[in-house]
Amino acid sequence: MRSTRSRATNFVLELKHMSLDFEGQRPGEKVLFTFRRHISTIRKGIFFFLIISILGFIPVLIWQDTNWMIFIWMGCVLIGLLGWGYAYILWYFSLYVVTNERLRQITQKGLFSKSVVDLGLDKIHSISYSIPGFLASISGYGTILIQTTVGDLMISNVSKPEKVYNKLQNAAKLAESEHES
């Protein structure tokens, strides 16, 4: 049993120290960490699934003597699952990458389109975060506000905002010290 635990621990340690590469990475640029929005951002997909599934079940209740109505309900469930899957894909492929030089926001806009925004860490003036209310406090998400020379970047529904805030502060200080030297 002990050897299994040590293998699992070694695997986790390897993952933590694994170097990450991304499209558009500059020479000498290292990924410090990545983060994404809280999983609750896919709630629209979940609501879509529930509403379509319930609406699809209404004909089954009205015409109970007809067996083929179950296929209408199954079709609605399939459409609902596709809607939920679409919301999940948009969440999963939308990512924030923090390197020793910049913050890269990758936002999946559809199945075949995405938007990429880069923000140099040396342009950051201040970083703050807030947890807006009871549900956000229980669920563990909040908003991070990054003030820069060109404007503000507000990242809403960030999972574990205090942790991300501290990591961003450290990355900005690291970039500032590298920029000065």
N, C-alpha and C positions, 0 to 999 in steps of 0.2 A: 504494500500500500504506500509506503514511504517513497519508493522509486517513482510511482505514478505522480505523486504530488510534485516531486522535484522536476520531472519532465514538463508538467504543466506550468510550473513556475518559470522554468527556462524558456518555454515557448512565449510566455507573456513578456519576459524580459527582452527576448529577441524582437518581438513586435514593437516594443517601446523604442528600441535603438535602431530599428530598420529605417533606412533612408527612403524618403518618398520623392518621387519625381512627378512632374506635371508638365503639360504642354505649355511652352513659352517660358520655361525656367531658364534663367540666365546662368552663365558660367560662374561657379563659386557661390551661388545662392543655395542656401540650405533651408529646408522646411523645418520650422520650429514646432508648429502644431496646426491642426485643422479643427474646425468646428462647423456645426450646422444648426439650423433652427430646430426648435423642440418638435417632437413627433406630433404634438397636438395640432400642428399647422395642417395636417391632413384631415382634420375633422370635417371639412366640406365633403371630401370623398366618402367618409363614413356616413354622414347624413344622407348623401345622395344614394348610397347603397341601401340604407334603411328605408328611405321614402319610396324608392322604386320597388323594393321587395314587398313592402306593405301594400302599395297600390296594385302590384301584380297579383296579390293574394285576394283582393276584393272580388274578381270574377269567380274564383274558386268557391268563395262563400255564397255568392248569389246563385250560381248554377251548380249546386252540389251533385246533381245527378249526372252531370256530364264529366266523364273522366279526362277528356283531352284538355280541360281548363288548367290542369296541373302543368301542362307544357307552356302555357302562357306565363304562369308564375315562374317556372324555371327559366324561361327566357328573360323575364324581368330581373331575376336574381343574377343571371349572367351579365346583363347590361349594367346592373349595379356594381358587380365585381369589377367590370372593366373601368367604370368611373372611379372606384376606389383605387384600383391599380394605377390609373393615370395620375391621381393625386399623390400616390406613394412614389412614383417615378420622378415626378417634379420635385418632391421633397428630397429624395435620396441623392439626386444628381445636382442639387443646389448646395454649394459648399463654400466655405470660407477657408482660404489657405493663408497662413501667416508664415512668412520667411524672415530671414535676417535683414531683408531689404524692404519688403512691402507686404501689404494686405491685399489679397486677390479675392474678389467676390465673384463666384461663378453661379449664375442663376439660370436654371433650366426653364425656358419659356414655353416649350411645347415638346413634342416627341423628337423633333428634328431641329430645334433652334435653341440657342442659349445666348446669354449676355455675360460679358466678362468686364469687370471694372478693377483697375489697379490703383492702389493708393500707397505712395511711398511712406514708410514709417517715419522718415525725417520731416514730413509735412504735418505730423500730428502735433497739435497744441495741447489738447487735453482729452481724457477719456473718462466717461462716467457711466453708471448703470443704475437702473431702477427696476423694482419688482412691483408691477402695477396691480396690487390687490390680493385678495384672499386665495382665489383659484390659482393664480400665478405662483403665489408663495407655496402652496401645497404641492403643485405640479412641478415646481422647480424651473420656471422660465422667467425671463425678463427682457428688458430692452437695454441695449448698449448704444451710447451716443459718443461718436468720435468727432471732435471739432478739429478742423484743419484750416490751412491757409486759404483753400479754395471753397470751403463750405463745410456743412455738417453731413455726416453719414450716420443714419439711425438704423440700427439692426434690431428688429423686433422679434419677439418669441425665441430668444436664444436660450438653449438649454444650459443650465448651471451658469448664470450670468456672472456671479462673483468670481468663479474660477476662471472664466474666459477673460474677465476684466483684469484680473491679476496677471494672467499670462500676456495679455496685450500691453499692459504697463511695462512688464519686464522686457518685452520685445522692443517697445518704443525706446526705452532707456538704453538697451543694447545697441540699437541703430544709431541713437544720438551719440553714444560714446565712440562707435566706429566712425561716424561722420566727422567727429572732432579730431580724431587721430589720423 
